[in-house]
Amino acid sequence: MYLHLGNEFSVCINDIVGIFDIENTTIGKATKELLERAEKEKKCVYATYDLPKSFVIVVKNGIEKIYISQLAASTLKKRL
């Protein structure tokens, strides 16, 4: 099964490591560093052109990607 993240992006639910709310999690230093590192390493995929509300960490075949979505984390969790 796949989870639709917005626009034309979907990910396999078996590959999802976590779904996080951007406002609540980016307060911490570790999360900021994770997102900055992913951005520098070009591992971020933007599934939105709007204000992002959540991010989803996906690992497929040992490759990590972070999807930034305009959908709320609660909405994505309900879709699961």
MDTraj code that builds the backbone (N, CA, C; nanometers):
import mdtraj as md
import numpy as np

residues = "MET TYR LEU HIS LEU GLY ASN GLU PHE SER VAL CYS ILE ASN ASP ILE VAL GLY ILE PHE ASP ILE GLU ASN THR THR ILE GLY LYS ALA THR LYS GLU LEU LEU GLU ARG ALA GLU LYS GLU LYS LYS CYS VAL TYR ALA THR TYR ASP LEU PRO LYS SER PHE VAL ILE VAL VAL LYS ASN GLY ILE GLU LYS ILE TYR ILE SER GLN LEU ALA ALA SER THR LEU LYS LYS ARG LEU".split()
xyz = np.array([
    [0.0817, -0.1167, 0.0000],
    [0.0000, 0.0000, 0.0000],
    [0.0874, 0.1249, 0.0000],
    [0.0319, 0.2323, -0.0527],
    [0.1065, 0.3565, -0.0639],
    [0.0353, 0.4683, 0.0110],
    [0.1145, 0.5628, 0.0594],
    [0.0625, 0.6806, 0.1273],
    [0.0864, 0.8008, 0.0374],
    [-0.0217, 0.8729, 0.0049],
    [-0.0119, 0.9926, -0.0794],
    [0.0288, 1.1103, 0.0082],
    [0.1393, 1.1772, -0.0275],
    [0.1948, 1.2864, 0.0529],
    [0.1555, 1.4248, 0.0037],
    [0.0929, 1.4316, -0.1112],
    [0.0573, 1.5604, -0.1706],
    [0.1161, 1.5708, -0.3097],
    [0.0533, 1.6560, -0.3900],
    [0.0904, 1.6719, -0.5311],
    [0.1012, 1.5353, -0.5975],
    [0.2137, 1.4981, -0.6511],
    [0.2261, 1.3707, -0.7222],
    [0.3155, 1.2720, -0.6481],
    [0.3271, 1.2858, -0.5181],
    [0.4193, 1.2027, -0.4408],
    [0.3466, 1.1022, -0.3528],
    [0.3888, 0.9767, -0.3652],
    [0.3394, 0.8680, -0.2818],
    [0.4582, 0.7820, -0.2428],
    [0.4497, 0.7221, -0.1242],
    [0.5568, 0.6341, -0.0776],
    [0.4942, 0.5051, -0.0252],
    [0.5696, 0.3978, -0.0348],
    [0.5260, 0.2689, 0.0162],
    [0.5241, 0.2765, 0.1693],
    [0.4156, 0.2326, 0.2303],
    [0.4045, 0.2449, 0.3758],
    [0.5062, 0.1577, 0.4495],
    [0.5553, 0.0536, 0.3848],
    [0.6568, -0.0322, 0.4476],
    [0.7927, 0.0368, 0.4595],
    [0.8143, 0.1423, 0.3803],
    [0.9422, 0.2139, 0.3798],
    [0.9435, 0.3334, 0.4755],
    [0.8290, 0.3665, 0.5349],
    [0.8188, 0.4834, 0.6214],
    [0.8809, 0.4540, 0.7575],
    [0.9727, 0.5412, 0.7985],
    [1.0352, 0.5318, 0.9303],
    [0.9554, 0.6145, 1.0302],
    [0.9093, 0.7321, 0.9876],
    [0.8325, 0.8173, 1.0773],
    [0.7664, 0.9331, 1.0061],
    [0.6587, 0.9819, 1.0673],
    [0.5857, 1.0988, 1.0189],
    [0.5911, 1.2015, 1.1315],
    [0.6371, 1.3233, 1.0988],
    [0.6616, 1.4224, 1.2024],
    [0.5986, 1.5567, 1.1679],
    [0.5522, 1.6256, 1.2697],
    [0.4985, 1.7595, 1.2567],
    [0.6159, 1.8571, 1.2548],
    [0.6234, 1.9417, 1.1551],
    [0.7378, 2.0331, 1.1418],
    [0.7435, 2.1341, 1.2565],
    [0.6298, 2.1909, 1.2943],
    [0.6304, 2.2938, 1.3989],
    [0.6794, 2.2404, 1.5323],
    [0.6363, 2.1226, 1.5702],
    [0.6714, 2.0676, 1.7016],
    [0.8112, 2.0072, 1.7063],
    [0.8588, 1.9537, 1.5966],
    [0.9865, 1.8822, 1.6001],
    [1.1065, 1.9679, 1.5650],
    [1.0884, 2.0750, 1.4926],
    [1.2036, 2.1569, 1.4538],
    [1.2505, 2.2488, 1.5658],
    [1.1867, 2.2413, 1.6793],
    [1.2325, 2.3160, 1.7963],
    [1.3638, 2.2559, 1.8474],
    [1.3749, 2.1246, 1.8383],
    [1.4941, 2.0560, 1.8875],
    [1.6130, 2.0690, 1.7938],
    [1.7299, 2.0753, 1.8527],
    [1.8541, 2.0918, 1.7769],
    [1.8807, 1.9715, 1.6855],
    [1.8539, 1.8518, 1.7349],
    [1.8824, 1.7300, 1.6575],
    [1.7992, 1.7251, 1.5296],
    [1.6734, 1.7653, 1.5388],
    [1.5869, 1.7638, 1.4204],
    [1.6309, 1.8677, 1.3190],
    [1.6678, 1.9851, 1.3678],
    [1.7180, 2.0900, 1.2771],
    [1.8416, 2.0407, 1.2030],
    [1.9322, 1.9766, 1.2761],
    [2.0542, 1.9245, 1.2139],
    [2.0225, 1.8155, 1.1124],
    [1.9256, 1.7289, 1.1445],
    [1.8848, 1.6236, 1.0514],
    [1.8339, 1.6830, 0.9209],
    [1.7460, 1.7820, 0.9306],
    [1.6897, 1.8436, 0.8105],
    [1.7946, 1.9218, 0.7319],
    [1.8848, 1.9904, 0.8015],
    [1.9917, 2.0636, 0.7332],
    [2.0855, 1.9687, 0.6596],
    [2.1207, 1.8585, 0.7254],
    [2.2089, 1.7593, 0.6618],
    [2.1421, 1.6983, 0.5383],
    [2.0144, 1.6656, 0.5519],
    [1.9410, 1.6075, 0.4391],
    [1.9329, 1.7053, 0.3228],
    [1.9148, 1.8318, 0.3529],
    [1.9088, 1.9345, 0.2489],
    [2.0431, 1.9459, 0.1764],
    [2.1526, 1.9474, 0.2514],
    [2.2863, 1.9580, 0.1908],
    [2.3188, 1.8363, 0.1052],
    [2.2750, 1.7191, 0.1504],
    [2.3024, 1.5948, 0.0780],
    [2.1995, 1.5660, -0.0308],
    [2.1099, 1.6612, -0.0528],
    [2.0056, 1.6510, -0.1558],
    [1.9163, 1.5283, -0.1347],
    [1.8814, 1.5037, -0.0086],
    [1.7928, 1.3930, 0.0254],
    [1.6518, 1.4406, 0.0572],
    [1.6282, 1.5712, 0.0456],
    [1.4952, 1.6268, 0.0712],
    [1.4163, 1.6311, -0.0596],
    [1.2921, 1.5895, -0.0501],
    [1.2002, 1.5951, -0.1637],
    [1.0819, 1.6803, -0.1198],
    [1.0564, 1.7869, -0.1924],
    [0.9475, 1.8769, -0.1564],
    [0.8214, 1.8376, -0.2317],
    [0.7217, 1.7911, -0.1563],
    [0.5938, 1.7512, -0.2138],
    [0.4946, 1.8663, -0.2061],
    [0.5449, 1.9867, -0.1869],
    [0.4580, 2.1027, -0.1740],
    [0.5273, 2.2294, -0.2210],
    [0.4469, 2.3237, -0.2621],
    [0.4960, 2.4584, -0.2912],
    [0.4426, 2.5537, -0.1850],
    [0.3560, 2.5022, -0.0980],
    [0.2954, 2.5794, 0.0091],
    [0.3778, 2.5669, 0.1366],
    [0.3274, 2.6263, 0.2427],
    [0.3922, 2.6193, 0.3725],
    [0.3927, 2.4738, 0.4203],
    [0.5090, 2.4164, 0.4479],
    [0.5141, 2.2761, 0.4903],
    [0.4615, 2.2580, 0.6319],
    [0.3925, 2.1461, 0.6527],
    [0.3370, 2.1160, 0.7841],
    [0.3952, 1.9896, 0.8449],
    [0.4525, 1.9045, 0.7611],
    [0.5060, 1.7783, 0.8130],
    [0.6211, 1.7305, 0.7258],
    [0.6945, 1.6341, 0.7799],
    [0.7942, 1.5655, 0.6983],
    [0.7900, 1.4173, 0.7299],
    [0.8221, 1.3385, 0.6291],
    [0.8161, 1.1932, 0.6386],
    [0.9545, 1.1390, 0.6048],
    [1.0098, 1.0581, 0.6946],
    [1.1394, 0.9953, 0.6695],
    [1.1140, 0.8578, 0.6113],
    [1.1762, 0.8324, 0.4973],
    [1.1588, 0.7068, 0.4247],
    [1.2960, 0.6467, 0.3982],
    [1.3085, 0.5171, 0.4198],
    [1.4317, 0.4459, 0.3861],
    [1.3932, 0.3305, 0.2945],
    [1.4459, 0.3347, 0.1730],
    [1.4181, 0.2304, 0.0748],
    [1.5507, 0.1817, 0.0189],
    [1.5746, 0.0530, 0.0292],
    [1.6988, -0.0087, -0.0172],
    [1.8213, 0.0598, 0.0443],
    [1.8106, 0.0981, 0.1717],
    [1.9219, 0.1603, 0.2414],
    [1.9428, 0.3073, 0.2101],
    [1.8566, 0.3659, 0.1283],
    [1.8695, 0.5065, 0.0901],
    [1.7631, 0.5875, 0.1634],
    [1.8087, 0.6875, 0.2380],
    [1.7195, 0.7727, 0.3171],
    [1.6749, 0.8930, 0.2352],
    [1.5449, 0.9243, 0.2439],
    [1.4892, 1.0455, 0.1842],
    [1.3931, 1.1064, 0.2841],
    [1.3846, 1.2375, 0.2796],
    [1.2902, 1.3082, 0.3644],
    [1.1950, 1.3847, 0.2735],
    [1.0675, 1.3523, 0.2850],
    [0.9639, 1.4176, 0.2063],
    [0.8999, 1.5272, 0.2904],
    [0.8963, 1.6484, 0.2362],
    [0.8349, 1.7621, 0.3023],
    [0.6957, 1.7791, 0.2423],
    [0.5929, 1.7808, 0.3284],
    [0.4543, 1.7820, 0.2805],
    [0.3750, 1.8983, 0.3378],
    [0.2757, 1.9453, 0.2627],
    [0.1866, 2.0504, 0.3099],
    [0.0741, 1.9927, 0.3939],
    [0.0621, 1.8600, 0.3974],
    [-0.0419, 1.7953, 0.4767],
    [0.0043, 1.7811, 0.6220],
    [-0.0881, 1.7950, 0.7131],
    [-0.0561, 1.7811, 0.8551],
    [-0.0188, 1.6366, 0.8863],
    [0.0681, 1.6198, 0.9849],
    [0.1094, 1.4856, 1.0255],
    [-0.0116, 1.4025, 1.0676],
    [-0.1063, 1.4641, 1.1353],
    [-0.2273, 1.3920, 1.1778],
    [-0.3075, 1.3416, 1.0581],
    [-0.3134, 1.4211, 0.9516],
    [-0.3846, 1.3798, 0.8301],
    [-0.3151, 1.2615, 0.7660],
    [-0.1830, 1.2659, 0.7581],
    [-0.1078, 1.1545, 0.6991],
    [-0.1246, 1.0272, 0.7813],
    [-0.1225, 1.0408, 0.9128],
    [-0.1407, 0.9242, 0.9992],
    [-0.2792, 0.8631, 0.9834],
    [-0.3809, 0.9455, 0.9649],
    [-0.5166, 0.8955, 0.9419],
    [-0.5250, 0.8189, 0.8106],
    [-0.4491, 0.8615, 0.7109],
    [-0.4490, 0.7932, 0.5809],
    [-0.3859, 0.6546, 0.5871],
    [-0.3041, 0.6317, 0.6881],
    [-0.2427, 0.5006, 0.7034],
    [-0.3477, 0.3986, 0.7424],
])
top = md.Topology()
chain = top.add_chain()
for i, resn in enumerate(residues, 1):
    res = top.add_residue(resn, chain, resSeq=i)
    for name in ("N", "CA", "C"):
        top.add_atom(name, md.element.get_by_symbol(name[0]), res)
traj = md.Trajectory(xyz[None], top)
